[in-house]
Amino acid sequence: MQELGHEVIVANVRELRAISHSDRKSDQADAEKLAAYARLDPNVLGPIAHRTVESNSRR
């Protein structure tokens, strides 16, 4: 997605009580909440960076 010019945020959803402890669990509801957080303040999502394929092969 980044190669296509999109910003990619990988979040640990377990850290977001609004999603992990919600009584209204559904993929659509969760996606809407994630999108709202990403628009307002992406840092709230606790973004993480995945290792690259190259860094994994060096181990």
Secondary structure by P-SEA (a helix, b strand, c coil): ccccbbbbbbbcccccccccccccccaaaaaaaaaaaaacccccccbbbbbcaaaaaac
